[in-house]
């Protein structure tokens, strides 16, 4: 079990956890289980760590930054419609 996996597992014990159902192709799930066995971790911990790392890496990309600004612009337009006002400019 990696140090990050142990840390994540300890943090998870203190946080409210919600059960979700995720579908995996069988070959991918076999890889997850094999990796978990090798590093002496649960498949759950491996998946959680992989998702956390993926999100951490993606939010730093220029593509995510561009898309998040676009998302905020669209949200402001929707709020303006609800308030019957003109959309305000995003502060960069």
mmCIF file as gemmi writes it, N, C-alpha and C atoms, coordinates in Angstrom:
data_model
loop_
_atom_site.group_PDB
_atom_site.id
_atom_site.type_symbol
_atom_site.label_atom_id
_atom_site.label_alt_id
_atom_site.label_comp_id
_atom_site.label_asym_id
_atom_site.label_entity_id
_atom_site.label_seq_id
_atom_site.pdbx_PDB_ins_code
_atom_site.Cartn_x
_atom_site.Cartn_y
_atom_site.Cartn_z
_atom_site.occupancy
_atom_site.B_iso_or_equiv
_atom_site.pdbx_formal_charge
_atom_site.auth_seq_id
_atom_site.auth_asym_id
_atom_site.pdbx_PDB_model_num
ATOM 1 N N . UNK Axp A 1 ? 0.849 -1.171 0 1 0 ? 1 A 1
ATOM 2 C CA . UNK Axp A 1 ? 0 0 0 1 0 ? 1 A 1
ATOM 3 C C . UNK Axp A 1 ? 0.892 1.231 0 1 0 ? 1 A 1
ATOM 4 N N . UNK Axp A 2 ? 0.63 2.175 -0.893 1 0 ? 2 A 1
ATOM 5 C CA . UNK Axp A 2 ? 1.461 3.373 -0.957 1 0 ? 2 A 1
ATOM 6 C C . UNK Axp A 2 ? 1.136 4.294 0.206 1 0 ? 2 A 1
ATOM 7 N N . UNK Axp A 3 ? 2.06 5.197 0.495 1 0 ? 3 A 1
ATOM 8 C CA . UNK Axp A 3 ? 1.846 6.163 1.574 1 0 ? 3 A 1
ATOM 9 C C . UNK Axp A 3 ? 0.605 7.008 1.295 1 0 ? 3 A 1
ATOM 10 N N . UNK Axp A 4 ? 0.431 7.417 0.028 1 0 ? 4 A 1
ATOM 11 C CA . UNK Axp A 4 ? -0.751 8.219 -0.318 1 0 ? 4 A 1
ATOM 12 C C . UNK Axp A 4 ? -2.031 7.419 -0.097 1 0 ? 4 A 1
ATOM 13 N N . UNK Axp A 5 ? -2.005 6.135 -0.444 1 0 ? 5 A 1
ATOM 14 C CA . UNK Axp A 5 ? -3.188 5.294 -0.254 1 0 ? 5 A 1
ATOM 15 C C . UNK Axp A 5 ? -3.511 5.172 1.23 1 0 ? 5 A 1
ATOM 16 N N . UNK Axp A 6 ? -2.482 4.985 2.06 1 0 ? 6 A 1
ATOM 17 C CA . UNK Axp A 6 ? -2.714 4.902 3.505 1 0 ? 6 A 1
ATOM 18 C C . UNK Axp A 6 ? -3.29 6.21 4.029 1 0 ? 6 A 1
ATOM 19 N N . UNK Axp A 7 ? -2.707 7.332 3.583 1 0 ? 7 A 1
ATOM 20 C CA . UNK Axp A 7 ? -3.185 8.647 4.011 1 0 ? 7 A 1
ATOM 21 C C . UNK Axp A 7 ? -4.632 8.85 3.571 1 0 ? 7 A 1
ATOM 22 N N . UNK Axp A 8 ? -4.931 8.489 2.322 1 0 ? 8 A 1
ATOM 23 C CA . UNK Axp A 8 ? -6.287 8.628 1.805 1 0 ? 8 A 1
ATOM 24 C C . UNK Axp A 8 ? -7.251 7.764 2.606 1 0 ? 8 A 1
ATOM 25 N N . UNK Axp A 9 ? -6.845 6.554 2.921 1 0 ? 9 A 1
ATOM 26 C CA . UNK Axp A 9 ? -7.711 5.657 3.69 1 0 ? 9 A 1
ATOM 27 C C . UNK Axp A 9 ? -7.979 6.243 5.073 1 0 ? 9 A 1
ATOM 28 N N . UNK Axp A 10 ? -6.947 6.794 5.711 1 0 ? 10 A 1
ATOM 29 C CA . UNK Axp A 10 ? -7.138 7.405 7.031 1 0 ? 10 A 1
ATOM 30 C C . UNK Axp A 10 ? -8.065 8.605 6.936 1 0 ? 10 A 1
ATOM 31 N N . UNK Axp A 11 ? -7.876 9.456 5.921 1 0 ? 11 A 1
ATOM 32 C CA . UNK Axp A 11 ? -8.747 10.611 5.756 1 0 ? 11 A 1
ATOM 33 C C . UNK Axp A 11 ? -10.174 10.16 5.509 1 0 ? 11 A 1
ATOM 34 N N . UNK Axp A 12 ? -10.323 9.113 4.723 1 0 ? 12 A 1
ATOM 35 C CA . UNK Axp A 12 ? -11.649 8.607 4.398 1 0 ? 12 A 1
ATOM 36 C C . UNK Axp A 12 ? -12.395 8.121 5.629 1 0 ? 12 A 1
ATOM 37 N N . UNK Axp A 13 ? -11.652 7.636 6.635 1 0 ? 13 A 1
ATOM 38 C CA . UNK Axp A 13 ? -12.294 7.173 7.857 1 0 ? 13 A 1
ATOM 39 C C . UNK Axp A 13 ? -12.977 8.324 8.587 1 0 ? 13 A 1
ATOM 40 N N . UNK Axp A 14 ? -12.475 9.538 8.427 1 0 ? 14 A 1
ATOM 41 C CA . UNK Axp A 14 ? -13.006 10.699 9.133 1 0 ? 14 A 1
ATOM 42 C C . UNK Axp A 14 ? -14.104 11.402 8.344 1 0 ? 14 A 1
ATOM 43 N N . UNK Axp A 15 ? -14.18 11.153 7.062 1 0 ? 15 A 1
ATOM 44 C CA . UNK Axp A 15 ? -15.146 11.828 6.209 1 0 ? 15 A 1
ATOM 45 C C . UNK Axp A 15 ? -16.345 10.931 5.953 1 0 ? 15 A 1
ATOM 46 N N . UNK Axp A 16 ? -17.469 11.559 5.735 1 0 ? 16 A 1
ATOM 47 C CA . UNK Axp A 16 ? -18.66 10.804 5.357 1 0 ? 16 A 1
ATOM 48 C C . UNK Axp A 16 ? -18.426 10.219 3.975 1 0 ? 16 A 1
ATOM 49 N N . UNK Axp A 17 ? -18.649 8.943 3.83 1 0 ? 17 A 1
ATOM 50 C CA . UNK Axp A 17 ? -18.435 8.294 2.544 1 0 ? 17 A 1
ATOM 51 C C . UNK Axp A 17 ? -19.772 7.897 1.948 1 0 ? 17 A 1
ATOM 52 N N . UNK Axp A 18 ? -19.893 8.087 0.663 1 0 ? 18 A 1
ATOM 53 C CA . UNK Axp A 18 ? -21.109 7.777 -0.068 1 0 ? 18 A 1
ATOM 54 C C . UNK Axp A 18 ? -20.806 6.642 -1.032 1 0 ? 18 A 1
ATOM 55 N N . UNK Axp A 19 ? -21.651 5.661 -1.045 1 0 ? 19 A 1
ATOM 56 C CA . UNK Axp A 19 ? -21.479 4.512 -1.934 1 0 ? 19 A 1
ATOM 57 C C . UNK Axp A 19 ? -22.015 4.871 -3.311 1 0 ? 19 A 1
ATOM 58 N N . UNK Axp A 20 ? -21.202 4.616 -4.339 1 0 ? 20 A 1
ATOM 59 C CA . UNK Axp A 20 ? -21.623 4.841 -5.723 1 0 ? 20 A 1
ATOM 60 C C . UNK Axp A 20 ? -21.401 3.558 -6.512 1 0 ? 20 A 1
ATOM 61 N N . UNK Axp A 21 ? -22.138 3.441 -7.571 1 0 ? 21 A 1
ATOM 62 C CA . UNK Axp A 21 ? -21.991 2.284 -8.448 1 0 ? 21 A 1
ATOM 63 C C . UNK Axp A 21 ? -21.307 2.741 -9.723 1 0 ? 21 A 1
ATOM 64 N N . UNK Axp A 22 ? -20.215 2.081 -10.066 1 0 ? 22 A 1
ATOM 65 C CA . UNK Axp A 22 ? -19.456 2.432 -11.266 1 0 ? 22 A 1
ATOM 66 C C . UNK Axp A 22 ? -19.273 1.167 -12.088 1 0 ? 22 A 1
ATOM 67 N N . UNK Axp A 23 ? -19.47 1.281 -13.377 1 0 ? 23 A 1
ATOM 68 C CA . UNK Axp A 23 ? -19.288 0.124 -14.259 1 0 ? 23 A 1
ATOM 69 C C . UNK Axp A 23 ? -17.893 0.18 -14.882 1 0 ? 23 A 1
ATOM 70 N N . UNK Axp A 24 ? -17.197 -0.948 -14.814 1 0 ? 24 A 1
ATOM 71 C CA . UNK Axp A 24 ? -15.874 -1.077 -15.409 1 0 ? 24 A 1
ATOM 72 C C . UNK Axp A 24 ? -15.9 -2.211 -16.422 1 0 ? 24 A 1
ATOM 73 N N . UNK Axp A 25 ? -15.185 -2.049 -17.526 1 0 ? 25 A 1
ATOM 74 C CA . UNK Axp A 25 ? -14.984 -3.217 -18.392 1 0 ? 25 A 1
ATOM 75 C C . UNK Axp A 25 ? -14.211 -4.263 -17.575 1 0 ? 25 A 1
ATOM 76 N N . UNK Axp A 26 ? -14.521 -5.519 -17.791 1 0 ? 26 A 1
ATOM 77 C CA . UNK Axp A 26 ? -13.895 -6.578 -16.996 1 0 ? 26 A 1
ATOM 78 C C . UNK Axp A 26 ? -12.366 -6.524 -17.018 1 0 ? 26 A 1
ATOM 79 N N . UNK Axp A 27 ? -11.732 -6.302 -18.188 1 0 ? 27 A 1
ATOM 80 C CA . UNK Axp A 27 ? -10.259 -6.254 -18.185 1 0 ? 27 A 1
ATOM 81 C C . UNK Axp A 27 ? -9.701 -5.121 -17.304 1 0 ? 27 A 1
ATOM 82 N N . UNK Axp A 28 ? -10.383 -3.978 -17.264 1 0 ? 28 A 1
ATOM 83 C CA . UNK Axp A 28 ? -9.908 -2.875 -16.429 1 0 ? 28 A 1
ATOM 84 C C . UNK Axp A 28 ? -10.06 -3.222 -14.95 1 0 ? 28 A 1
ATOM 85 N N . UNK Axp A 29 ? -11.171 -3.817 -14.586 1 0 ? 29 A 1
ATOM 86 C CA . UNK Axp A 29 ? -11.368 -4.213 -13.193 1 0 ? 29 A 1
ATOM 87 C C . UNK Axp A 29 ? -10.337 -5.261 -12.777 1 0 ? 29 A 1
ATOM 88 N N . UNK Axp A 30 ? -9.982 -6.157 -13.685 1 0 ? 30 A 1
ATOM 89 C CA . UNK Axp A 30 ? -8.941 -7.143 -13.383 1 0 ? 30 A 1
ATOM 90 C C . UNK Axp A 30 ? -7.612 -6.443 -13.114 1 0 ? 30 A 1
ATOM 91 N N . UNK Axp A 31 ? -7.312 -5.401 -13.889 1 0 ? 31 A 1
ATOM 92 C CA . UNK Axp A 31 ? -6.077 -4.638 -13.666 1 0 ? 31 A 1
ATOM 93 C C . UNK Axp A 31 ? -6.112 -3.951 -12.304 1 0 ? 31 A 1
ATOM 94 N N . UNK Axp A 32 ? -7.248 -3.348 -11.972 1 0 ? 32 A 1
ATOM 95 C CA . UNK Axp A 32 ? -7.389 -2.676 -10.674 1 0 ? 32 A 1
ATOM 96 C C . UNK Axp A 32 ? -7.146 -3.676 -9.547 1 0 ? 32 A 1
ATOM 97 N N . UNK Axp A 33 ? -7.797 -4.822 -9.625 1 0 ? 33 A 1
ATOM 98 C CA . UNK Axp A 33 ? -7.649 -5.837 -8.579 1 0 ? 33 A 1
ATOM 99 C C . UNK Axp A 33 ? -6.226 -6.38 -8.506 1 0 ? 33 A 1
ATOM 100 N N . UNK Axp A 34 ? -5.599 -6.601 -9.655 1 0 ? 34 A 1
ATOM 101 C CA . UNK Axp A 34 ? -4.219 -7.099 -9.667 1 0 ? 34 A 1
ATOM 102 C C . UNK Axp A 34 ? -3.278 -6.074 -9.044 1 0 ? 34 A 1
ATOM 103 N N . UNK Axp A 35 ? -3.436 -4.812 -9.417 1 0 ? 35 A 1
ATOM 104 C CA . UNK Axp A 35 ? -2.596 -3.752 -8.852 1 0 ? 35 A 1
ATOM 105 C C . UNK Axp A 35 ? -2.816 -3.655 -7.341 1 0 ? 35 A 1
ATOM 106 N N . UNK Axp A 36 ? -4.072 -3.692 -6.928 1 0 ? 36 A 1
ATOM 107 C CA . UNK Axp A 36 ? -4.392 -3.61 -5.501 1 0 ? 36 A 1
ATOM 108 C C . UNK Axp A 36 ? -3.729 -4.749 -4.729 1 0 ? 36 A 1
ATOM 109 N N . UNK Axp A 37 ? -3.744 -5.946 -5.293 1 0 ? 37 A 1
ATOM 110 C CA . UNK Axp A 37 ? -3.093 -7.087 -4.637 1 0 ? 37 A 1
ATOM 111 C C . UNK Axp A 37 ? -1.594 -6.857 -4.485 1 0 ? 37 A 1
ATOM 112 N N . UNK Axp A 38 ? -0.963 -6.352 -5.536 1 0 ? 38 A 1
ATOM 113 C CA . UNK Axp A 38 ? 0.488 -6.141 -5.511 1 0 ? 38 A 1
ATOM 114 C C . UNK Axp A 38 ? 0.876 -5.102 -4.464 1 0 ? 38 A 1
ATOM 115 N N . UNK Axp A 39 ? 0.116 -4.013 -4.368 1 0 ? 39 A 1
ATOM 116 C CA . UNK Axp A 39 ? 0.471 -2.938 -3.43 1 0 ? 39 A 1
ATOM 117 C C . UNK Axp A 39 ? -0.211 -3.093 -2.076 1 0 ? 39 A 1
ATOM 118 N N . UNK Axp A 40 ? -0.898 -4.219 -1.887 1 0 ? 40 A 1
ATOM 119 C CA . UNK Axp A 40 ? -1.57 -4.527 -0.618 1 0 ? 40 A 1
ATOM 120 C C . UNK Axp A 40 ? -2.559 -3.428 -0.23 1 0 ? 40 A 1
ATOM 121 N N . UNK Axp A 41 ? -3.433 -3.111 -1.157 1 0 ? 41 A 1
ATOM 122 C CA . UNK Axp A 41 ? -4.473 -2.107 -0.93 1 0 ? 41 A 1
ATOM 123 C C . UNK Axp A 41 ? -5.806 -2.682 -1.387 1 0 ? 41 A 1
ATOM 124 N N . UNK Axp A 42 ? -6.867 -2.02 -1.009 1 0 ? 42 A 1
ATOM 125 C CA . UNK Axp A 42 ? -8.175 -2.444 -1.512 1 0 ? 42 A 1
ATOM 126 C C . UNK Axp A 42 ? -8.379 -1.857 -2.906 1 0 ? 42 A 1
ATOM 127 N N . UNK Axp A 43 ? -9.213 -2.513 -3.689 1 0 ? 43 A 1
ATOM 128 C CA . UNK Axp A 43 ? -9.551 -1.966 -5.004 1 0 ? 43 A 1
ATOM 129 C C . UNK Axp A 43 ? -10.189 -0.592 -4.832 1 0 ? 43 A 1
ATOM 130 N N . UNK Axp A 44 ? -10.986 -0.435 -3.797 1 0 ? 44 A 1
ATOM 131 C CA . UNK Axp A 44 ? -11.62 0.847 -3.512 1 0 ? 44 A 1
ATOM 132 C C . UNK Axp A 44 ? -10.574 1.948 -3.322 1 0 ? 44 A 1
ATOM 133 N N . UNK Axp A 45 ? -9.536 1.666 -2.543 1 0 ? 45 A 1
ATOM 134 C CA . UNK Axp A 45 ? -8.483 2.659 -2.307 1 0 ? 45 A 1
ATOM 135 C C . UNK Axp A 45 ? -7.737 2.986 -3.593 1 0 ? 45 A 1
ATOM 136 N N . UNK Axp A 46 ? -7.473 1.978 -4.414 1 0 ? 46 A 1
ATOM 137 C CA . UNK Axp A 46 ? -6.777 2.195 -5.687 1 0 ? 46 A 1
ATOM 138 C C . UNK Axp A 46 ? -7.615 3.087 -6.601 1 0 ? 46 A 1
ATOM 139 N N . UNK Axp A 47 ? -8.896 2.795 -6.707 1 0 ? 47 A 1
ATOM 140 C CA . UNK Axp A 47 ? -9.778 3.584 -7.576 1 0 ? 47 A 1
ATOM 141 C C . UNK Axp A 47 ? -9.893 5.01 -7.06 1 0 ? 47 A 1
ATOM 142 N N . UNK Axp A 48 ? -10.089 5.169 -5.763 1 0 ? 48 A 1
ATOM 143 C CA . UNK Axp A 48 ? -10.217 6.508 -5.178 1 0 ? 48 A 1
ATOM 144 C C . UNK Axp A 48 ? -8.944 7.327 -5.415 1 0 ? 48 A 1
ATOM 145 N N . UNK Axp A 49 ? -7.783 6.701 -5.197 1 0 ? 49 A 1
ATOM 146 C CA . UNK Axp A 49 ? -6.509 7.396 -5.407 1 0 ? 49 A 1
ATOM 147 C C . UNK Axp A 49 ? -6.333 7.78 -6.878 1 0 ? 49 A 1
ATOM 148 N N . UNK Axp A 50 ? -6.715 6.887 -7.785 1 0 ? 50 A 1
ATOM 149 C CA . UNK Axp A 50 ? -6.584 7.169 -9.22 1 0 ? 50 A 1
ATOM 150 C C . UNK Axp A 50 ? -7.484 8.327 -9.637 1 0 ? 50 A 1
ATOM 151 N N . UNK Axp A 51 ? -8.698 8.353 -9.113 1 0 ? 51 A 1
ATOM 152 C CA . UNK Axp A 51 ? -9.619 9.447 -9.447 1 0 ? 51 A 1
ATOM 153 C C . UNK Axp A 51 ? -9.092 10.768 -8.895 1 0 ? 51 A 1
ATOM 154 N N . UNK Axp A 52 ? -8.621 10.749 -7.654 1 0 ? 52 A 1
ATOM 155 C CA . UNK Axp A 52 ? -8.063 11.972 -7.066 1 0 ? 52 A 1
ATOM 156 C C . UNK Axp A 52 ? -6.884 12.494 -7.889 1 0 ? 52 A 1
ATOM 157 N N . UNK Axp A 53 ? -5.976 11.604 -8.267 1 0 ? 53 A 1
ATOM 158 C CA . UNK Axp A 53 ? -4.806 12.006 -9.052 1 0 ? 53 A 1
ATOM 159 C C . UNK Axp A 53 ? -5.216 12.526 -10.421 1 0 ? 53 A 1
ATOM 160 N N . UNK Axp A 54 ? -6.177 11.875 -11.05 1 0 ? 54 A 1
ATOM 161 C CA . UNK Axp A 54 ? -6.65 12.31 -12.368 1 0 ? 54 A 1
ATOM 162 C C . UNK Axp A 54 ? -7.219 13.724 -12.288 1 0 ? 54 A 1
ATOM 163 N N . UNK Axp A 55 ? -8.054 13.976 -11.309 1 0 ? 55 A 1
ATOM 164 C CA . UNK Axp A 55 ? -8.649 15.31 -11.17 1 0 ? 55 A 1
ATOM 165 C C . UNK Axp A 55 ? -7.573 16.341 -10.862 1 0 ? 55 A 1
ATOM 166 N N . UNK Axp A 56 ? -6.655 16.013 -9.942 1 0 ? 56 A 1
ATOM 167 C CA . UNK Axp A 56 ? -5.561 16.936 -9.611 1 0 ? 56 A 1
ATOM 168 C C . UNK Axp A 56 ? -4.771 17.325 -10.856 1 0 ? 56 A 1
ATOM 169 N N . UNK Axp A 57 ? -4.489 16.359 -11.718 1 0 ? 57 A 1
ATOM 170 C CA . UNK Axp A 57 ? -3.718 16.629 -12.939 1 0 ? 57 A 1
ATOM 171 C C . UNK Axp A 57 ? -4.539 17.424 -13.949 1 0 ? 57 A 1
ATOM 172 N N . UNK Axp A 58 ? -5.792 17.068 -14.115 1 0 ? 58 A 1
ATOM 173 C CA . UNK Axp A 58 ? -6.62 17.703 -15.145 1 0 ? 58 A 1
ATOM 174 C C . UNK Axp A 58 ? -6.937 19.164 -14.85 1 0 ? 58 A 1
ATOM 175 N N . UNK Axp A 59 ? -7.181 19.51 -13.592 1 0 ? 59 A 1
ATOM 176 C CA . UNK Axp A 59 ? -7.56 20.894 -13.29 1 0 ? 59 A 1
ATOM 177 C C . UNK Axp A 59 ? -6.417 21.874 -13.539 1 0 ? 59 A 1
ATOM 178 N N . UNK Axp A 60 ? -5.213 21.368 -13.691 1 0 ? 60 A 1
ATOM 179 C CA . UNK Axp A 60 ? -4.062 22.235 -13.969 1 0 ? 60 A 1
ATOM 180 C C . UNK Axp A 60 ? -3.842 22.469 -15.462 1 0 ? 60 A 1
ATOM 181 N N . UNK Axp A 61 ? -4.589 21.787 -16.308 1 0 ? 61 A 1
ATOM 182 C CA . UNK Axp A 61 ? -4.358 21.894 -17.746 1 0 ? 61 A 1
ATOM 183 C C . UNK Axp A 61 ? -4.993 23.156 -18.32 1 0 ? 61 A 1
ATOM 184 N N . UNK Axp A 62 ? -4.403 23.706 -19.38 1 0 ? 62 A 1
ATOM 185 C CA . UNK Axp A 62 ? -4.998 24.868 -20.041 1 0 ? 62 A 1
ATOM 186 C C . UNK Axp A 62 ? -6.411 24.572 -20.554 1 0 ? 62 A 1
ATOM 187 N N . UNK Axp A 63 ? -6.638 23.358 -21.016 1 0 ? 63 A 1
ATOM 188 C CA . UNK Axp A 63 ? -7.969 22.99 -21.519 1 0 ? 63 A 1
ATOM 189 C C . UNK Axp A 63 ? -9.015 23.087 -20.413 1 0 ? 63 A 1
ATOM 190 N N . UNK Axp A 64 ? -8.691 22.594 -19.232 1 0 ? 64 A 1
ATOM 191 C CA . UNK Axp A 64 ? -9.646 22.689 -18.126 1 0 ? 64 A 1
ATOM 192 C C . UNK Axp A 64 ? -9.873 24.146 -17.75 1 0 ? 64 A 1
ATOM 193 N N . UNK Axp A 65 ? -8.816 24.925 -17.711 1 0 ? 65 A 1
ATOM 194 C CA . UNK Axp A 65 ? -8.957 26.343 -17.367 1 0 ? 65 A 1
ATOM 195 C C . UNK Axp A 65 ? -9.871 27.053 -18.367 1 0 ? 65 A 1
ATOM 196 N N . UNK Axp A 66 ? -9.672 26.76 -19.649 1 0 ? 66 A 1
ATOM 197 C CA . UNK Axp A 66 ? -10.516 27.36 -20.678 1 0 ? 66 A 1
ATOM 198 C C . UNK Axp A 66 ? -11.967 26.938 -20.487 1 0 ? 66 A 1
ATOM 199 N N . UNK Axp A 67 ? -12.172 25.648 -20.276 1 0 ? 67 A 1
ATOM 200 C CA . UNK Axp A 67 ? -13.537 25.134 -20.135 1 0 ? 67 A 1
ATOM 201 C C . UNK Axp A 67 ? -14.209 25.641 -18.868 1 0 ? 67 A 1
ATOM 202 N N . UNK Axp A 68 ? -13.455 25.819 -17.798 1 0 ? 68 A 1
ATOM 203 C CA . UNK Axp A 68 ? -14.06 26.319 -16.563 1 0 ? 68 A 1
ATOM 204 C C . UNK Axp A 68 ? -14.502 27.77 -16.725 1 0 ? 68 A 1
ATOM 205 N N . UNK Axp A 69 ? -13.712 28.569 -17.443 1 0 ? 69 A 1
ATOM 206 C CA . UNK Axp A 69 ? -14.127 29.954 -17.71 1 0 ? 69 A 1
ATOM 207 C C . UNK Axp A 69 ? -15.38 29.989 -18.574 1 0 ? 69 A 1
ATOM 208 N N . UNK Axp A 70 ? -15.444 29.104 -19.558 1 0 ? 70 A 1
ATOM 209 C CA . UNK Axp A 70 ? -16.628 29.012 -20.411 1 0 ? 70 A 1
ATOM 210 C C . UNK Axp A 70 ? -17.843 28.581 -19.586 1 0 ? 70 A 1
ATOM 211 N N . UNK Axp A 71 ? -17.648 27.644 -18.696 1 0 ? 71 A 1
ATOM 212 C CA . UNK Axp A 71 ? -18.728 27.187 -17.819 1 0 ? 71 A 1
ATOM 213 C C . UNK Axp A 71 ? -19.251 28.35 -16.971 1 0 ? 71 A 1
ATOM 214 N N . UNK Axp A 72 ? -18.349 29.125 -16.398 1 0 ? 72 A 1
ATOM 215 C CA . UNK Axp A 72 ? -18.76 30.275 -15.588 1 0 ? 72 A 1
ATOM 216 C C . UNK Axp A 72 ? -19.503 31.307 -16.422 1 0 ? 72 A 1
ATOM 217 N N . UNK Axp A 73 ? -19.037 31.528 -17.651 1 0 ? 73 A 1
ATOM 218 C CA . UNK Axp A 73 ? -19.719 32.477 -18.532 1 0 ? 73 A 1
ATOM 219 C C . UNK Axp A 73 ? -21.151 32.022 -18.795 1 0 ? 73 A 1
ATOM 220 N N . UNK Axp A 74 ? -21.317 30.736 -19.112 1 0 ? 74 A 1
ATOM 221 C CA . UNK Axp A 74 ? -22.669 30.211 -19.37 1 0 ? 74 A 1
ATOM 222 C C . UNK Axp A 74 ? -23.546 30.302 -18.126 1 0 ? 74 A 1
ATOM 223 N N . UNK Axp A 75 ? -22.981 30.016 -16.97 1 0 ? 75 A 1
ATOM 224 C CA . UNK Axp A 75 ? -23.746 30.097 -15.722 1 0 ? 75 A 1
ATOM 225 C C . UNK Axp A 75 ? -24.193 31.529 -15.462 1 0 ? 75 A 1
ATOM 226 N N . UNK Axp A 76 ? -23.311 32.495 -15.712 1 0 ? 76 A 1
ATOM 227 C CA . UNK Axp A 76 ? -23.685 33.898 -15.535 1 0 ? 76 A 1
ATOM 228 C C . UNK Axp A 76 ? -24.812 34.287 -16.481 1 0 ? 76 A 1
ATOM 229 N N . UNK Axp A 77 ? -24.763 33.784 -17.699 1 0 ? 77 A 1
ATOM 230 C CA . UNK Axp A 77 ? -25.837 34.07 -18.653 1 0 ? 77 A 1
ATOM 231 C C . UNK Axp A 77 ? -27.162 33.508 -18.156 1 0 ? 77 A 1
ATOM 232 N N . UNK Axp A 78 ? -27.141 32.314 -17.603 1 0 ? 78 A 1
ATOM 233 C CA . UNK Axp A 78 ? -28.368 31.709 -17.085 1 0 ? 78 A 1
ATOM 234 C C . UNK Axp A 78 ? -28.917 32.5 -15.898 1 0 ? 78 A 1
ATOM 235 N N . UNK Axp A 79 ? -28.048 32.915 -15 1 0 ? 79 A 1
ATOM 236 C CA . UNK Axp A 79 ? -28.483 33.719 -13.856 1 0 ? 79 A 1
ATOM 237 C C . UNK Axp A 79 ? -29.052 35.046 -14.332 1 0 ? 79 A 1
ATOM 238 N N . UNK Axp A 80 ? -28.413 35.645 -15.331 1 0 ? 80 A 1
ATOM 239 C CA . UNK Axp A 80 ? -28.91 36.914 -15.872 1 0 ? 80 A 1
ATOM 240 C C . UNK Axp A 80 ? -30.311 36.74 -16.442 1 0 ? 80 A 1
ATOM 241 N N . UNK Axp A 81 ? -30.563 35.615 -17.096 1 0 ? 81 A 1
ATOM 242 C CA . UNK Axp A 81 ? -31.903 35.346 -17.625 1 0 ? 81 A 1
ATOM 243 C C . UNK Axp A 81 ? -32.902 35.286 -16.474 1 0 ? 81 A 1
ATOM 244 N N . UNK Axp A 82 ? -32.522 34.621 -15.398 1 0 ? 82 A 1
ATOM 245 C CA . UNK Axp A 82 ? -33.414 34.514 -14.24 1 0 ? 82 A 1
ATOM 246 C C . UNK Axp A 82 ? -33.666 35.869 -13.596 1 0 ? 82 A 1
ATOM 247 N N . UNK Axp A 83 ? -32.647 36.709 -13.598 1 0 ? 83 A 1
ATOM 248 C CA . UNK Axp A 83 ? -32.767 38.034 -12.989 1 0 ? 83 A 1
ATOM 249 C C . UNK Axp A 83 ? -33.261 39.071 -13.978 1 0 ? 83 A 1
ATOM 250 N N . UNK Axp A 84 ? -33.43 38.651 -15.234 1 0 ? 84 A 1
ATOM 251 C CA . UNK Axp A 84 ? -33.866 39.55 -16.302 1 0 ? 84 A 1
ATOM 252 C C . UNK Axp A 84 ? -32.915 40.731 -16.456 1 0 ? 84 A 1
ATOM 253 N N . UNK Axp A 85 ? -31.605 40.422 -16.426 1 0 ? 85 A 1
ATOM 254 C CA . UNK Axp A 85 ? -30.567 41.438 -16.599 1 0 ? 85 A 1
ATOM 255 C C . UNK Axp A 85 ? -29.622 41 -17.703 1 0 ? 85 A 1
ATOM 256 N N . UNK Axp A 86 ? -28.771 41.92 -18.119 1 0 ? 86 A 1
ATOM 257 C CA . UNK Axp A 86 ? -27.721 41.596 -19.082 1 0 ? 86 A 1
ATOM 258 C C . UNK Axp A 86 ? -26.624 40.817 -18.364 1 0 ? 86 A 1
ATOM 259 N N . UNK Axp A 87 ? -26.008 39.85 -19.067 1 0 ? 87 A 1
ATOM 260 C CA . UNK Axp A 87 ? -24.902 39.113 -18.441 1 0 ? 87 A 1
ATOM 261 C C . UNK Axp A 87 ? -23.746 40.045 -18.1 1 0 ? 87 A 1
ATOM 262 N N . UNK Axp A 88 ? -23.121 39.811 -16.948 1 0 ? 88 A 1
ATOM 263 C CA . UNK Axp A 88 ? -21.973 40.622 -16.56 1 0 ? 88 A 1
ATOM 264 C C . UNK Axp A 88 ? -20.703 39.967 -17.069 1 0 ? 88 A 1
ATOM 265 N N . UNK Axp A 89 ? -19.675 40.772 -17.275 1 0 ? 89 A 1
ATOM 266 C CA . UNK Axp A 89 ? -18.397 40.253 -17.767 1 0 ? 89 A 1
ATOM 267 C C . UNK Axp A 89 ? -17.692 39.506 -16.642 1 0 ? 89 A 1
ATOM 268 N N . UNK Axp A 90 ? -17.016 38.424 -17.011 1 0 ? 90 A 1
ATOM 269 C CA . UNK Axp A 90 ? -16.224 37.665 -16.05 1 0 ? 90 A 1
ATOM 270 C C . UNK Axp A 90 ? -14.981 38.444 -15.675 1 0 ? 90 A 1
ATOM 271 N N . UNK Axp A 91 ? -14.634 38.405 -14.428 1 0 ? 91 A 1
ATOM 272 C CA . UNK Axp A 91 ? -13.383 39.002 -13.989 1 0 ? 91 A 1
ATOM 273 C C . UNK Axp A 91 ? -12.309 37.948 -14.145 1 0 ? 91 A 1
ATOM 274 N N . UNK Axp A 92 ? -11.271 38.245 -14.903 1 0 ? 92 A 1
ATOM 275 C CA . UNK Axp A 92 ? -10.204 37.259 -15.135 1 0 ? 92 A 1
ATOM 276 C C . UNK Axp A 92 ? -9.161 37.338 -14.069 1 0 ? 92 A 1
